[in-house]
Structure formats: C-alpha cells, structure tokens
Amino acid sequence: MINETRKRSLLKAVSFRGLEIALDTVILSIFVELKTAIWLALLLEGLCLALHYGFERIWNKSQYGRHIIRDK
C-alpha cells in the first residue's frame, strides 16, 4: 500500500491554492478595488484550502484506482 504523507497533501493543496489566489485576485480586481479583491481571494481560497486538504486525506484512505507495479 502506498499512502501520501500529510505534509505532501498539505503542500499540494497550498501550492494549488496559491495559484488560484493570484488568478482570483486578477479576476476580482476587474470588478472591485484591488484591496477588496485580495481579501476576498484570500478568504475564499483559505476556505477552499481547508476543504481540499480534508478531501485529499479522505481519498488517501481509498485504494480505488491505485495500482502498484513491481519491477520484474
């Protein structure tokens, strides 16, 4: 069985959310002032980060779709 560490799951979630915060800020700044756009992006992506991390940890418990190929 191969499992990801909590540290790996967290790093994946944080790095992905960092990209999304940047993109959200750019998009939101078209509609609201930059300071508001930054705070909205941080709030929304912070909540999504927590959800994504939990989701990754739950899926880590499942072996569905995982295959271990051993060298012969």
Backbone as a ProteinNet text record, in pm:
[ID]
protein_1_A
[PRIMARY]
MINETRKRSLLKAVSFRGLEIALDTVILSIFVELKTAIWLALLLEGLCLALHYGFERIWNKSQYGRHIIRDK
[TERTIARY]
85.1	0	89.8	53.8	126.8	33.4	76.8	-0.9	82.4	15.5	82.7	91.6	197.7	209.7	118.1	87.7	6.9	79.4	211.7	292.3	278.1	281	265.2	126.2	22.9	-113.7	-126.6	-69.9	-77.1	-0.7	117.6	196.6	123.5	61.4	-15.5	-131.5	-204.4	-320	-276.9	-172.8	-126.6	-73.6	5.8	62.8	-46.7	-145.1	-255.2	-336.2	-362.6	-441.2	-365.4	-233.7	-153.8	-176.5	-177.6	-206.4	-347.5	-441	-578.9	-598.6	-526.8	-537.3	-491.9	-381	-331.2	-433.1	-486.7	-584.9	-713.1	-762.1	-883.6	-864.3	-748.2	-720.8	-727.4	-666.8	-669.3	-812.7	-887.7	-1026.2	-1113.9	-1103.6	-1186.8	-1152.7	-1026.7	-986.5	-1050.4	-1103	-1176.5	-1308.1	-1365.7	-1498	-1496.8	-1393.5	-1384.8	-1243.1	-1221.3	-1086.7	-989.4	-862.4	-760.8	-754.8	-762.7	-755.6	-869.8	-989.6	-1105.4	-1087.8	-1035.4	-1013.4	-915.6	-810	-710.4	-773.9	-849	-911.1	-1015.3	-1093.8	-1192.5	-1123.8	-1018.2	-945.3	-884.6	-824.6	-765.1	-870.1	-982.8	-1090.4	-1144.9	-1181.5	-1239.4	-1140.9	-1018.7	-921	-874.2	-877.4	-845.9	-946.9	-1073.3	-1178.1	-1163.7	-1134.4	-1116.2	-993	-889.1	-768.6	-801.8	-876.8	-914.2	-997.7	-1091.2	-1174.6	-1090.9	-1001.9	-917.1	-825.9	-767.5	-679.4	-756.6	-873.3	-955.6	-996.3	-1032.3	-1071.9	-955.8	-835.3	-715.9	-689.9	-705.3	-678.9	-780.8	-905.8	-1008.5	-978.3	-945.4	-913.5	-786.7	-696.2	-572.9	-602.5	-713	-752	-804.4	-846.7	-903.7	-796	-808.8	-716.2	-774.5	-894.6	-960.2	-873.2	-847.9	-771.8	-621.1	-572.6	-427.8	-380.3	-269.8	-210.1	-61.5	-11.6	131.3	189.9	284.1	351.2	491.7	519.6	651.5	739.5	864.4	960.8	989.7	1004.9	1033.1	1179.1
-117.5	0	124	222.5	348.5	459.7	534.6	648	774.5	884.2	1013	1058.8	1132.4	1188.6	1310.4	1346.8	1467.5	1590	1590.9	1703.1	1718.5	1606.6	1610.9	1661.8	1611.2	1657.1	1806.7	1853.2	1995.6	2079	2035.4	2108.6	2117.2	2007.4	2008.2	2106.9	2103.8	2191.9	2338.1	2369	2507.9	2562.6	2483.3	2532.9	2557.5	2469.4	2487.9	2612.2	2628.8	2745.1	2875.1	2872	2991.9	3039.9	2946.9	2982.9	3038.7	2977.4	3024.7	3161.5	3189.5	3321.9	3429.1	3403.7	3500.6	3522.5	3414	3424.9	3491.6	3453.3	3515.4	3664.9	3704.2	3846.3	3924.8	3872	3939.9	3953.3	3845	3848.3	3939.6	3926.7	4009.4	4158.2	4189.9	4331.1	4402.8	4329.2	4389.8	4448.4	4385.9	4424.3	4507.3	4489.9	4563.8	4619.3	4707	4762.5	4652.9	4674.2	4571.8	4519.9	4609.5	4567	4470.8	4502	4415.1	4283	4289.5	4168	4074.2	4129.6	4048	3979.2	4054.3	3995.6	3889.4	3915.3	3816.4	3688.9	3704.7	3588.6	3508.8	3576.5	3506.8	3432.8	3496.4	3433.5	3310.1	3326.9	3215.5	3100.8	3131.6	3025.1	2962.8	3037.9	2980	2873.3	2903.2	2804.2	2683.5	2710.7	2600.9	2517.2	2580	2507.1	2403.2	2444.3	2351.9	2236.1	2267.2	2164.3	2070.2	2126	2046.9	1953.6	2003.9	1922	1803.7	1830.9	1724.2	1622.7	1670.4	1584.1	1493.8	1549.9	1471.6	1362.6	1397.1	1299.7	1186.4	1217.8	1114.3	1021.8	1077.8	996.4	914.8	964.4	890.6	756.6	747.4	623.8	518.7	563.8	473.7	418.7	292.9	231.2	228.4	282.4	282.5	351.2	282.7	340.2	339.5	283.6	274.4	135.6	133.6	6.6	12.9	-88.8	-97.7	-193.1	-143.6	-226.4	-254.2	-378.3	-416.7	-453.6	-407.5	-444.4	-593.2	-654	-797.6	-821.3
0	0	0	-80.6	-87.6	-41.1	57.4	107.3	97.4	72.1	75.8	220.3	251.2	385.2	397.5	518.2	541.2	487	502.9	454.9	303.3	229.9	84.2	45.9	112.7	83.7	108.4	218.6	251.3	148.8	109.2	10.6	-123.2	-165.2	-289.4	-280.4	-170.3	-154.4	-148	-72.6	-57.1	-189.8	-260	-385.7	-489.9	-495.8	-590.1	-553.1	-425.4	-381.4	-403.8	-393.7	-421.7	-564.1	-656.8	-795.8	-810	-742.5	-751.3	-686.9	-578.3	-515.5	-613.4	-681.5	-779.5	-891.4	-944.7	-1052.6	-1004.6	-888.8	-833.5	-812.9	-763.5	-739.4	-869.1	-973.2	-1103.2	-1153.1	-1147.2	-1196.7	-1111.5	-980.3	-891.5	-901.1	-928.3	-935.2	-1054	-1148.1	-1259.6	-1208.8	-1105.7	-1057.7	-929.1	-846.1	-720	-706.2	-609.5	-592.5	-547.9	-574.3	-554.5	-411.4	-311.9	-171.4	-138.4	-182.9	-160.4	-234.1	-356.2	-435.2	-364.7	-309.2	-238	-118.2	-36.9	82.4	46	-56.8	-99.9	-149.3	-227.6	-279.1	-164.4	-66.4	47.4	129.9	152.8	230.2	157.8	32.4	-43	-58.7	-94.7	-116.7	14.9	124	255	293.3	269.6	295.6	202.5	77.4	-19	14.9	68.4	107.9	214.4	314.4	421.4	365.4	276.9	216.1	128.6	48.7	-39.7	40.3	146.5	230.1	289	343.9	400.3	294.6	178.2	67.2	25.8	15.4	-18.8	85.8	212.4	319	315.5	286.9	277	159.3	43	-73.4	-52.4	29.4	56.8	124.6	192.7	260.8	162.6	44.8	-54.3	-147.4	-181.5	-276.8	-418	-434.1	-563.7	-668.5	-779.1	-888.7	-870.4	-762.4	-739.7	-778.4	-846.9	-885.7	-855.9	-792.6	-766.6	-868.4	-945.5	-1046.3	-994	-975	-925.8	-1043.7	-1038.4	-1141.6	-1135.5	-1251	-1255.5	-1281.1
[MASK]
++++++++++++++++++++++++++++++++++++++++++++++++++++++++++++++++++++++++

